[in-house]
Amino acid sequence: MPKHTDKLGAAMGRSPRSAGKGFASSFAEKPVVETVRLAIDLDKDFHRRLKIAAAEHGISQRDLVLNAIQKTYPELRDK
């Protein structure tokens, strides 16, 4: 078995933060911000590693990617 099977399972499951909450209640907690969707095609193995890394840090894949971009390009941070 791959060594990260347990982490991948955790990454694919619900996070402990949202345990016991429905989609509507967890969605309602987030502030309403105007957004634009960006699609990025990822290699399957990279996507798996991204899910594992996000789970290890206790954050979403989206937040992990945004944090990395903002750290690399500080001028893109909100002012």
QUIQUISUL-V812358 format. One record per pair of residues at least 24 apart in sequence whose C-alpha atoms are under 10 Angstrom apart, sorted by the first residue. I is the first residue (numbers start at 1). J is the second residue. If there is no record, write none. Layout:
i={I | I}
j={J | J}
This chain:
i={4 | 4 | 4 | 5 | 6 | 7 | 7 | 7 | 7 | 7 | 7 | 7 | 8 | 8 | 8 | 8 | 8 | 8 | 8 | 8 | 8 | 9 | 9 | 9 | 10 | 10 | 10 | 10 | 11 | 11 | 11 | 11 | 11 | 11 | 11 | 11 | 11 | 11 | 11 | 11 | 12 | 12 | 12 | 12 | 13 | 15 | 15 | 15 | 15 | 16 | 17 | 17}
j={48 | 49 | 52 | 52 | 52 | 49 | 51 | 52 | 53 | 54 | 55 | 56 | 48 | 49 | 50 | 51 | 52 | 53 | 54 | 55 | 56 | 51 | 52 | 55 | 51 | 52 | 55 | 56 | 48 | 50 | 51 | 52 | 53 | 54 | 55 | 56 | 58 | 59 | 60 | 61 | 48 | 51 | 52 | 55 | 55 | 55 | 58 | 59 | 60 | 58 | 58 | 59}
